[in-house]
Structures are given as C-alpha cells and as structure tokens.
C-alpha cells in the first residue's frame, strides 16, 4: 500500500505541477517525504535509521526547489528531527532497533526512487517551460520584425504622400498664378 499511495501522491503532484503550481508542489512533496522519513526513523532505528539519513536528500531537494531559504528551513527541521529522535531514544520513548541490511536498502531505494521521480518531473516541467518561453520569444521577435516592417512601410508611404502633396501644392501655386495672370489680362482688357 505504501508504493500505491506514493504513486498516487506523485500522480496528483504531477497534475498540480502541470497546472503551473511548481512551488506549492515542491513544498507538498518535501513535507510528505519529511513526514514519511521521520515516521520510519521513529518506528525503526531512530537517528541510525536509513530513513533519517534520507533527510539529507530532502535538504538537497529543498535547495533545488525552494532556493536558499528551502535549504535553511529543511536543514533546521532535519537537525531538530535528529535531536528529537536522539532524545526519544535516550529517554526510552522509542526503542531503536538497528535496521537489517535489506531494510536499509529498501528504505534507501524508496528515498532514491522518490527523489529521482520528482526531480525528473521537475526537470521535465522546467524544460517544457523553457521551450514555451523560447517559442514565445521567437513569436515576439517575429511580431517585432513585422511591426518594424510595417513602420518602415508606413514611413515610406508618409514620405510618398508628403511628396505628392508638395507636388500638388506647387501645381496649385502655378494654377493660382495662371488664374491671377488671366484675371489681370481680363481686367486690363475690360478697363481699356
């Protein structure tokens, strides 16, 4: 049932990550792994249990997923967990029995597999995000090039229209001068 629950949890986290909730997925993953590893260490061999050693992997994951604050928080919580386990063992609250080699291998395999699966999914999602970003950048570049071409075309059209208006203005000035000359001739012939 442990593997079924873990598989279901990873499937749910994967769906949550694909919806863009990477940070909250990472936090949930770290919390569930921490609780599971701490529980196994509590019921098995305390600070000498491979599950407790697995908390080191969570420190690494905390740094990858959450940055420097993730490293600090997961490190402090893991260290406090070690001291709680040691206190409980020394005071007889838990009876730590060292793991057998097979149990240690099984627990560490679970830790490694869980970390590997989540790291793979995170890297996959990060790569997909990078690809989407690259496509968006390429589309933005094409749009900018198209806008630049339109701007250049528009500037050329403005220059052509301005030149047309200047030619029309010159023609209108000539016609006005011609009409003025015709009007002058007409006045001079009418007056004499």
N, C-alpha and C positions, 0 to 999 in steps of 0.2 A: 504494500500500500504506500510505502514511502516513495518509491520511484513513480508510482502513478500520480501521487499528489504533487511531486516535484515537476513531473512532466506537464500536468495541468497548470500549475503555477507559472511555469516558463511559457506555456502557450498563451496564457492570459497576459503576461507581461509583454510578450512579443506583439500581441494585438494592441496593447496600450502604447507601446513604443512606436508602432507604425502610425498611430494617430498623432504622433509628434510629442508625446509626453516622455521624453528621454530621461530628464532629471528625476521626475517622480518615479519612473520605472526603476531607475538605478537605486533610489533611496529604498523603495519597497524590497527590491532584491537584496540589498545589503542587510536590511532589518530581518527579513525572513532567514537568510543564511546565518546571521549572527545568532538569532534565537535558536535555530536548529543546532548549530555547532555548540552553543553554550549548553543546551539541554543534553546533548550527547555527552559532553565533557562532564556535566553534573552527575549523570547516572552511571558513567563508566569510570574513568581513571583520573578525573579532576584535571589538574594542570599538566599531568603527564600523558593525557589522552591526545590522540592524533587530531581529534576534533578541535581541541584548544589550539593546537599548532596551526590548524586550518584558518584560525582568525588572522594569521599573517597574510593569507591570500586576500582576506577582506580588506586589510589595510591597503594593499596594492590596488584592489578594485576601487576602493574609496578614493584613492588619489587619481585614478584614471577617470572615473565617472563624475566625481564632485570637486576635483581640484585640491588645492592645498588645505582648505577647510575640511574636506572629506577625509583627508589623511589624518589631520589632527584629531578630529572627532572620533573616527574609528579606532585610532591608536589609543586614545584615552579610554574609550569604552572597553577595548580589548584588555588593556593593562588592568583596569579596575576589575574586569571579569576574572583575570588571573589571580588577583589578590582575594577576591571573594571565594573562588574555588579553593585556594590555599587555606584561607581562614576556616572554611567549612570542613575541610579535611582534617586540619589540626585539631579542631574542636569537636570532631566526631559527628558533625552534622551529616556528612556524606562518608560512605565507606568506599574509598577509591580503590578499585582493583585494577591493576595494570591490564591493558588490552593484550590480547594474543596478537601474534604477528598477522594472522589472517584478518582479524577485526580491524587492526590498524590499516592494513592495505585496503580493505573495503571502504572504510571511512575516508581515507585519503583519495581513493578513486572517485568517490562521490563528490568530494570537495573539488578535485581537479576537473571532473566532468561538468559540474555546475558552473565553475568559473569559466571553463572553456566554452560552454554553450552560450553563456551570457556575453562573454567577450566577443564571440563570433557574431552573435546577433547585433551587438552594439556596433561592431566594426562594419557589418553589412549595412546597417541603417545609416551610419555615418557616411559610408561610401555612396549610398543612394542619395543622401542629402547633398553630398559634394557634386554628384552627377547632375542633380536637379539644378543646383546653383550654377554649374558650368553651362547647362543648357539655357538657363535664364540669362546668364551673362552674354552668351552668344546671340540670343534673341534681342537683348537690349542693344548690343553692338550693331546688329543689322538694322534695328529701328533707328538708331542714331545715324547710321550711314544713309538710310533712306531720308531721314529728316534733313541731313546736310545736303543731299542731292536736291531735295525739294527747295531748300533755302537758296541754293545756287541757281536753280531754275527760276525761282521767283525773283531773285535779284536780276537775272538776265532779262526776264520779262519786264521788270520795272524800268531797266535801262532802255529797252526797246520802246516801251510806251512813252518814256520821257523823251526819247529822240523823236518819236512820231509827233508828240505834242509840240516839240520845238520846231519841227518842220512845218506843222500846221500853223503855228504862231507866225513863222516867217512868211508863209503864204498869205495868211490873213493880213499881215502888215503890208505886203505888196499890193494885195487887192484894195486895202484901205487907201493906200497911196494912189492906186489907179482910179478908184472912185473919187478921191479928192481931186485928182487931175481932171477927170471927166466933169466933175461938178464945177471946177474953176473955168473950164472951157465953156461949159454951158452958161455960166454967169456972164462971162465976158462976151459971148455972142448975144445974149439977151440984152445986155445993157447997151450995146452999141448998135 
